[in-house]
């Protein structure tokens, strides 16, 4: 009889605890769902706005520094000492917004590559254009890249949107990151962000570039990347570029081989009558990705 007397209250308590547990679970699930939605919104906003927010000025031109070789100043002025160029330069300073956008996009890339099986070789359409002016490598590159995703935009229109002047197209400035900004404004297949690299990239940065390359070329129908070369005497150069000269140059990265270890690109210097050495530059070339990353050192790439 005693057991029967207490059975109903015990059952009632159990039912009450079960109901509260279900309610707590429901609330927790709702909070988690709300948090996931909010986080996704933050990430989307970060990718959408980063390229348009003011960034430290990194102009296209950069004067090489003296090697400081100890010779009299008159001898140094005569050019006996070779310039150090970008030796020892750190990566360009990035805006906080762009740093966040990079973290978001690279996390997405890692997730994509965990699930995808990219082919060993992939190339986008061959869209090389000779740059119409000797300082229009930026406009030509962006026009080439947009053509690869089905958008037609003339170099003249692109130059105007980029803010290109006689010195060329900046890596970054008070208006943001011009190349990423203009790419985002004219197509909706990818949200472009910029990655800054130091003069001497690490193996980790080379691996990161290869992952970013594989992701952009394979997610959806694939999109190209933009490289911002900073070539100096004694350092690696793009194919056909004069090894003894400092060259600042935007170029279209359109593919890869050997699972990202080799980069395929097109060069707007080819066919450009305004550039004396343009005849030595192929329209399409490949280089080891590690070499490409060193060429991008002290600037970077847009992906």
N, C-alpha and C positions, 0 to 999 in steps of 0.2 A: 504493500500500500504506500509506503514511503517513497518508493521509486516512482510510482504513478503520480503522487502528489507534486513532485518537482519536475516532471517530464515536460509539461507545457511551458513553464517559464524558461526552461533551458532551450527549448525549441524556439521560443520567441526571441530570446537573446541571440541565438545563432542566426536566425533570419535577419535580425537587425544588423548584426555584424556583417553578414553577407551583403546586405543592401548598401551599407556604408562603404564597404570595400569596392563594390561595383561603382558607386558614385565617385569615390576617390580615383579609381582607375579611369573613369570617363573624363573627369576633370583633368587628370594628368595627361591623358591622350589628347584632349582638346588643347591644353597648354603647349604640348610638344608640337602639335600640328600648327598652332599659331606661331610658335617660335620658328619652325621650319619655313613657313611662308614669309615671315618677317626677314629671316636670314637670306632667303632667296631674293627678296626685294632689295636688300642691301647690296648683295653681290651684283645684281643686274644694274643697279644704279652706279656702282663703282666702275663697272665696265663701260657703261654708257657715257659717263661724264669725265672720266679721268683725262682723256686727251684734250678736253676743252678748257681745263683749269690751268691757271697760270703756273709756269714752271721756271726754274733758273735758266737764264739765257745761255745757250750753247750754240754759238753762231757757226756757220759752215766753215769759215776760214779760221785758221789757228796758226800763229807765227811760230816757227820752230825756234827753240832756245839754243843759245850758244853752248858748245860743248865744254867751254871753260878749260881749254887745254893748256893754259899757262903761257901761251905765246903773247907777244906784245899786241896791244889792241889793233894797231895798224895791220898786222898780219891776219888777225882774226877777221877784221873787216874785209880783207881781200879774199876771204872764203877758204883759207887754208884749213881751218877747223870745221869739220862737218857738223851740222846741227844735230842736236840730240833728238829732235822731232818729238815723238810722244813717249820717249823712254821714261818710265817711272810714273806716267800719268795714271791717276785713279779713274774710275768710271765717272761719267758725268753725274752731277747731283740730280736726283730725281725728286719730283714733287711727291708729297705724302699720298695724294690721290692716286698717282701712277704706281707707287709701290704697293698700295693696297690692291689695285686692279690686277697687278701682276701676280700677287699671291692667289687671288681668286681664280684667275685664268689658268695658272699653272696647276692648281689643285684639280681643276676640271680636266686639264690635259692628262694628269696622272690617272685619274679615274677612267678616262677614255681609253688610254693605252692598256690599262689592266683588263679591259673587256674586249678590245679590238685586236685584230691580227693584221696589221698593215702589211702590204706587199713589200718585197725587198727593194723594188724600184717603182717610182711614180713620177710622172711629169705632167704639168699642166700645159695648156695650149702655148704654142710659140707665138708671141705677140710683140717681138722686139721692134722698137721705133728708134730711129736716129734722133737724138735730141736736136731741136731746132736752133738752139743757141748754146754757146759753150758753157753757160752756167745753168742750163735747164735739165740737168740730170734728174733732179727731183721731180719736176713735172712729167718728164718722159717716163720715169719709173712708175709713178702713180697712174698715168694713162695706160701703161702696159698692164699693170696689175688689175685695173678696173676692166680692161678688155678681157682678161682671163675669167672674169665672173659675169661677162655679158653686158657690161656698161661701157658706153662710148662717151669719152670726155676728152676734148682736144688738149694738147699741151698748153695752149694759150689760156684756156679756161682753168686748167689745173694750176698753172703758175699763179694766176690771179687768186685762186682760193688758198694756195699755200703761202702767199705773201713772199714769193721768190723775188729776190732783187739781184743786182749785178754780182753780188758775192755768192749767190746760190740759195739753197733752201736750208734753213736752220734745223738742227736736231730738236731744239726746244727753245721757247721764248715766253714772253708774258701772255701770249695767246694760247699757250699749251704746247702740244706736240704736233706740228703741222701735218706731217705725213699721216700719222694715225688719225688725226682729226678729219682730214679730207677724205680718207678712205672710208671712215665710218659714216660720213655725211652723204656718200654717193652709192652705197650698197648696203644690203642687210643680211649678207651671208655670214659675216663674222664681225665681232667687235675687236678692233685692233688696239693693242697696247704696245708700249715701248720697253725694251730691256737694255739697260746700260751695262757696258763691259769695261773693265780696266785695261790698261796697256798690255798687261800680261795675264790673260785669262787663266783660271784654274781648270783642272780636268773636270771638276764638277760643273763649271759653267759651259764647257764644251758639251758635256753630256746633256745638260739642260737644253742647250740650243738644239741638239739632235732630237730630243723629245718634242720640243715645240715645233720643229720642222715636220716631224712625222704626224703630229696632231693636225696642224693646219692643212697639210696636203691630203689628209684622209678623212677628216670629219666632214660629213655632208658630201658635197661634190668636190671639196678641196678648194683652198684659197692660197694665193702666194704670200710670201713674206717680202719685206723691204730691208735691204742691208745698207748701212751707212759706213762706207769704207773710209779709213784714215790710213793712207799709205805713206810711208816715209822712206827716204834713202836707206838702204841696207836691210829693210824689212820686207816681208812678203807683199806681193802686188797681185791684183787680178790679172788674168791672162792678157798679154799685149800691152799692159800699162808700163810706162817707162820706169825702170827700176831705180834710176838715180833721182827721181823727182818725188816731191810731196804731192799727193793727189787726194782730194776730198771728193767722195763720189757716192751718190745713191744708186742702187741697182736692184733689179727684180729677181728674187729667188723663186724659181718656178718648179723645182723638183729635187729628187735625191736618188741615190743608188746605194747599194750595200747597206740597206736598212738605216739610212741616215748618215753613214760615215762619209759619204761623198755628196756634195751639194752641186746642184745644177742651177745656173743662173743665166740671165740675158743682160746684155750691156748696151746701153743707149749711145755709147761713144762710137760704136760701129756705124759707119756711114755718115757720121757727123762732120760735115765739111768745115765747120768752125774750129775743129780740134786737129792740130797738126799731126798728131800721132794716131789719129783715129783709124787709119788704114791698117794698122797692125793689130787691131782689136777685133776678135771674132764676135759675131752676134750672140752666139750661144757657147757656153763653156762649162766645164766642171772642175772642181778643186776639192781636195780633202776638206771635210767640214772643220777639222781642227785648224787648217790654214785659214779658212774663211773667218773663223772666230777671232784669230789673231789679227786679221786685216780689219775686223770690226772693232778691235780694242781701242779704248778711249772714246768710242762712240757706242754703237750697238745695233740692234735690229728691231724692226716693228713686225709683230706677228698677231 
